[in-house]
Amino acid sequence: MGKIVLRLDRIMVERKMSLNELADRVGISNVNLSKIKNNKVTAIRFGTLAAICEALECEVGDILEYQKDK
């Protein structure tokens, strides 16, 4: 089975937004956002995902990617 990979870092660079700024806009801690950014989570709340998309002005598909097993 494949896996879902978060591409948050790529969108943050495109939007020129720092981890601190995004964490403030989303309303979560820098530590938790860093875990999301570095794919160190196994789940993410829809509310958090929606807040990230709103802050970055992007769609969910812009930051989530499915990778097949090799």
PAROFI-861243 format. One line per field, with one value per atom (N, C-alpha, C, O): residue number from 1; z, x negated, y negated. Coordinates in Angstrom, 2 decimals. Each point is the difference from the previous one (the first is absolute). Example, Ala and Ser with C-alpha at 12.3 -4.5 7.8 and 13.67 -1.06 7.14 Angstrom:
residues 2
num <- c(1|1|1|1|2|2|2|2) $
pz <- c(7.80|0.00|0.00|0.66|-1.38|0.06|0.73|0.17) $
px <- c(-13.19|0.89|-0.90|-1.04|1.39|-0.82|0.77|-0.51) $
py <- c(5.69|-1.19|-1.20|0.02|-1.07|-1.19|-1.09|-1.11) $
***
This chain:
residues 70
num <- c(1|1|1|1|2|2|2|2|3|3|3|3|4|4|4|4|5|5|5|5|6|6|6|6|7|7|7|7|8|8|8|8|9|9|9|9|10|10|10|10|11|11|11|11|12|12|12|12|13|13|13|13|14|14|14|14|15|15|15|15|16|16|16|16|17|17|17|17|18|18|18|18|19|19|19|19|20|20|20|20|21|21|21|21|22|22|22|22|23|23|23|23|24|24|24|24|25|25|25|25|26|26|26|26|27|27|27|27|28|28|28|28|29|29|29|29|30|30|30|30|31|31|31|31|32|32|32|32|33|33|33|33|34|34|34|34|35|35|35|35|36|36|36|36|37|37|37|37|38|38|38|38|39|39|39|39|40|40|40|40|41|41|41|41|42|42|42|42|43|43|43|43|44|44|44|44|45|45|45|45|46|46|46|46|47|47|47|47|48|48|48|48|49|49|49|49|50|50|50|50|51|51|51|51|52|52|52|52|53|53|53|53|54|54|54|54|55|55|55|55|56|56|56|56|57|57|57|57|58|58|58|58|59|59|59|59|60|60|60|60|61|61|61|61|62|62|62|62|63|63|63|63|64|64|64|64|65|65|65|65|66|66|66|66|67|67|67|67|68|68|68|68|69|69|69|69|70|70|70|70) $
pz <- c(0.00|0.00|0.00|0.66|-1.39|-0.07|1.24|1.00|-1.09|1.14|-0.49|-1.14|2.05|-0.27|0.54|1.14|-1.97|0.38|-0.04|-0.94|1.96|0.07|-0.68|0.30|-1.20|-0.72|0.46|-0.79|2.08|0.58|-0.20|-0.26|0.37|-0.15|-1.36|-0.10|-0.92|-1.37|-0.14|-0.57|1.08|-0.09|0.85|-0.40|1.57|0.85|-0.69|0.09|-0.79|-0.74|-1.12|-0.20|-0.55|-1.09|0.52|-0.67|1.86|0.57|0.85|0.53|-0.39|0.80|1.42|0.53|0.08|1.35|0.94|-0.30|1.42|0.98|0.84|0.03|0.63|0.90|1.10|0.33|0.24|1.08|-0.47|0.70|-1.87|-0.53|-0.27|0.33|-0.95|-0.30|1.28|0.10|0.87|1.28|0.66|0.55|-0.59|0.57|-0.73|0.63|-1.95|-0.79|0.19|0.02|0.13|0.15|1.43|0.24|0.71|1.40|0.64|0.91|-1.37|0.63|0.36|-0.46|1.29|0.45|-1.13|-0.93|1.05|-0.97|-0.04|-1.06|2.23|0.09|-0.80|-0.78|0.98|-0.72|-1.50|-0.79|0.40|-1.42|-0.61|-1.14|1.88|-0.48|-0.25|-0.98|1.86|-0.17|-1.27|-0.75|0.52|-1.22|-1.22|-0.96|1.00|-1.13|-0.34|-1.17|2.19|-0.22|-0.06|0.15|-0.37|-0.15|1.19|-0.17|1.37|1.22|0.69|1.18|-1.91|0.57|-0.79|-1.17|1.85|-0.67|-0.28|-0.71|1.26|-0.21|0.13|0.65|-1.29|0.09|0.00|-0.80|1.67|0.07|-1.22|-0.52|0.06|-1.15|0.29|-0.89|2.12|0.37|-0.14|-0.47|0.89|-0.14|-1.46|-0.43|-0.34|-1.43|-0.70|-0.86|1.22|-0.59|0.36|-0.84|2.09|0.43|-0.73|-0.36|0.14|-0.75|-1.44|-0.54|-0.08|-1.38|-0.09|-0.96|1.94|-0.01|0.14|-0.73|1.65|0.23|-1.21|-0.30|-0.39|-1.15|-1.33|-1.06|1.13|-1.21|-1.03|-1.13|1.56|-0.87|0.20|0.89|-1.71|0.11|0.74|0.05|0.50|0.73|-0.89|0.45|-1.71|-0.94|-0.28|-0.52|0.86|-0.19|1.05|-0.24|1.40|1.06|0.35|0.74|-1.26|0.23|-1.28|-1.08|1.21|-1.17|0.36|1.08|-1.98|0.20|-0.67|-1.17|1.91|-0.55|0.08|1.07|-2.19|-0.04|0.61|-0.03|0.59|0.51|-1.18|-1.11|1.39|-1.06|0.00|-0.82) $
px <- c(-0.84|0.84|-0.89|-1.04|1.45|-0.74|0.22|0.54|-0.98|0.15|0.30|-0.27|0.84|0.27|-1.17|-0.42|-0.09|-1.13|0.46|0.66|-1.01|0.32|-1.10|-1.18|1.56|-0.94|0.14|-0.08|0.28|0.21|-1.21|0.16|-1.35|-1.22|-0.07|-0.41|0.81|-0.04|0.94|-0.38|1.59|0.97|-0.43|0.18|-0.76|-0.47|-1.09|-0.02|-0.87|-1.06|0.62|-0.37|1.32|0.65|0.71|0.02|0.57|0.76|-0.89|0.47|-1.75|-0.95|0.52|-0.02|0.49|0.56|-0.85|-0.30|-0.07|-0.81|0.86|1.22|-1.89|0.68|0.72|1.14|-1.80|0.61|1.24|1.01|-1.07|1.14|1.18|1.14|-1.42|1.07|0.61|1.22|-2.06|0.50|0.92|1.04|-1.41|0.85|1.33|1.05|-1.08|1.22|0.93|1.22|-1.81|0.78|0.48|1.06|-1.83|0.37|-0.49|0.64|-1.78|-0.63|-1.44|-0.55|-0.04|-1.36|-1.01|0.25|-1.38|-1.09|-0.45|-0.31|0.28|-0.45|0.94|-0.45|1.76|0.96|-0.02|0.10|-0.22|-0.07|-1.28|0.01|-1.10|-1.26|0.13|-0.53|1.23|0.23|0.81|-0.29|1.30|0.80|-0.86|0.02|-0.78|-0.86|-1.02|-0.33|-0.18|-1.05|0.53|-0.77|2.08|0.63|-0.24|-0.23|0.27|-0.20|1.33|0.02|1.09|1.33|0.65|-0.30|1.20|0.74|1.44|0.73|-0.32|1.35|-0.01|-0.86|1.84|0.17|1.50|0.74|-0.31|1.42|0.40|-0.77|2.00|0.51|0.02|-0.26|0.57|0.03|-1.37|-0.12|-0.92|-1.37|-0.38|-0.59|0.94|-0.30|0.71|-0.59|1.84|0.75|-0.64|-0.09|-0.34|-0.64|-1.32|-0.32|-0.44|-1.26|0.29|-0.66|1.66|0.35|0.48|-0.32|1.09|0.48|-1.17|-0.07|-0.84|-1.14|-0.93|-0.56|0.41|-0.91|0.71|-0.63|1.96|0.79|-0.27|-0.40|0.62|-0.24|1.10|0.84|-0.86|0.93|-0.70|-1.23|2.02|-0.54|-0.95|-1.06|1.43|-0.83|-1.34|-0.91|0.76|-1.28|-1.03|-1.20|1.69|-0.93|0.00|-0.88|1.84|0.04|-0.34|0.47|-1.29|-0.40|-0.01|-0.45|0.95|-0.02|-1.23|-0.27|-0.48|-1.19|0.20|0.29|-0.45|0.08|-1.25|-1.07|1.23|-1.17|-0.90|0.47|-1.73|-0.97|-0.28|-0.79) $
py <- c(1.18|-1.18|-1.24|-0.03|-0.97|-1.25|-0.85|0.46|-1.70|-0.91|-1.42|-0.35|-0.43|-1.41|-0.82|0.17|-1.06|-0.85|-1.45|-0.43|-0.30|-1.43|-0.80|0.18|-1.05|-0.86|-1.45|-0.94|0.79|-1.32|-0.90|-1.20|1.75|-0.80|-0.68|-1.15|1.86|-0.55|-1.20|-1.03|1.16|-1.09|-1.19|-1.15|1.43|-1.09|-0.80|-1.23|1.89|-0.70|-0.83|-1.16|1.75|-0.73|-1.25|-1.04|1.14|-1.12|-0.92|-1.01|1.38|-0.77|-0.21|-1.11|2.22|-0.06|0.86|1.16|-1.75|0.72|0.93|-0.11|1.02|0.93|-0.76|0.32|-1.32|-0.79|-0.74|-0.02|-0.58|-0.74|0.93|-0.32|1.47|0.94|0.57|0.15|0.17|0.51|-1.01|0.37|-1.64|-1.06|-0.10|-0.11|0.16|-0.12|1.21|-0.15|1.33|1.23|0.18|0.59|-1.10|0.12|1.29|0.53|-0.04|1.18|-0.34|-1.00|1.83|-0.27|0.23|0.76|-1.43|0.19|1.45|0.53|0.11|1.39|0.91|0.83|-1.00|0.84|-0.27|0.93|-2.19|-0.32|0.55|0.46|-0.50|0.56|1.50|0.52|0.17|1.45|0.26|0.94|-1.77|0.15|-0.26|0.77|-1.85|-0.40|1.07|0.20|0.49|1.00|1.43|0.95|-0.80|1.31|0.92|1.20|-1.76|0.78|0.30|0.35|-0.48|0.28|1.13|0.22|0.48|1.06|-0.41|0.69|-1.83|-0.50|-1.52|-0.59|-0.03|-1.45|-0.29|0.57|-1.44|-0.35|-0.80|-0.80|1.05|-0.75|-1.50|-0.81|0.44|-1.41|-0.65|-1.13|1.86|-0.49|-0.11|-0.99|2.02|0.00|-1.16|-0.66|0.42|-1.11|-1.34|-0.89|0.74|-1.25|-0.23|-1.13|2.19|-0.10|-0.44|-0.89|1.52|-0.36|-1.44|-0.71|0.27|-1.39|-0.97|-0.99|1.27|-0.89|-0.06|-1.05|2.18|0.06|-0.26|-0.01|-0.19|-0.21|1.10|-0.27|1.51|1.14|1.04|-0.14|1.16|1.12|1.14|0.06|0.83|1.15|0.80|0.45|-0.28|0.75|-0.64|0.65|-1.92|-0.67|0.43|-0.08|0.55|0.35|1.49|0.46|0.29|1.44|0.74|-0.36|1.39|0.77|1.48|0.37|0.46|1.45|0.57|-0.28|1.08|0.67|1.51|0.54|0.13|1.45|0.60|-0.59|1.79|0.71|0.39|0.25|-0.22|0.35|1.47|0.48) $
***
